[in-house]
Amino acid sequence: MQKLLVSVRGAKEAIQAVKGGAHIADVEYPASALGTPYPLNIRTVRNRLNKMGYKKILVSTNIGENPIIRASSCQAALGVATAGADIIKCGLAELPFEAAVYLSETLARTVKKYYPKKKIIPAVFVDADMQRFFKPFDQGVELIKKINADGLLIDTYNKSIGKGLLDYCSLKDIASFAKKCRKAGKEMWIAGSINIDELPALWKTGVDVICVRGAACEQTGKGRFGEVKAKIVHELVATMPK
C-alpha cells in the first residue's frame, strides 16, 4: 500500500495530518532538509496520537542530514527510536558510497538489535552538488542492501532555492528506481518540495511513500513554516490511486 507522509512540527499538526488521511506523521523541525526534532517532541506526538485513537498511525523522524560520527549517530538513532519513532531516517549528505556504508551499517544494526520491527530509511540527496558525493539512482539499491536498511529516501538538500525533486530527476528515473527497490525487497521513498499537481504522476511511478511538508500547509507565504491543515492533507490524499 502506498503511503503519504506529512512532516509535522508537533502534536497539534500531527492530529491535523492524520485527520486529513496521512499514513505517517513525521516529526521534524523544518529549518533544514530533514529537520531534526527534540526527542521529547517525538514522545509528545506519539502520546497524543495514541490518546486520540490513532495508535496504528506510524511516527517517523530523523537524526539529521549530516550524521558523520558513527557512535553518536547510533546513539541518536537509538534515542529517537526509544522516544517513540517507528521509522528512523538518517541523512547521508556529503558522504561517498563507502563512507555511507561504514556509517549507516552499524546504525541500522544498532537499532534493529533493540527494536527489530522498527524501520531504518537512509536519506540521500539528488541536488547536483550532492551528487558529487553519492549518485542515488546509481548507488542507492546497493547501499540499502549492504546495510540491511528497509528502504531509501531520495530527497533534495537545499529547499530554499525554489527547486524540487523533479528539477533534478525525471518520472522515468523514479519509476525505474522504484522497480529496482521492489525487486530487492526494499521500499522507495521520495521527498523534495513536492506539490499537489505533481502527486498524481508520482504515485504512478510506484514509489512506496511520498513525503510532503509545504504542500500540506496553509499557503500564507510561510512555506514549510506554515501550519498543516487536515483539509489540505485530505486534498493530497485524494490524489492517490483508488
Buried (B, 14 or more C-beta within 10 A) or exposed (E): EEBBBBBBBBBBBBBBBBBBBBBBBBBBBBEBBBBBBEBEBBBBBBEBBBEBEBEEBBBBBBBBBBBEEBEEBBEBBBBBBBBBBBBBBBBBBBBBBEBBBEBBBBBBEBBBEEBEEBBBBBBBBBBEEBBEBBBBBEBBBEBBEBBEBBBBBBBBBBBEEEBBBBBBBEEEBBBBBBEBBEEBEBBBBBBBBBEBEBBEEBBEBBBBBBBBBBBBBEEEEEBBBBBBBBEBBBBBBEBBEE
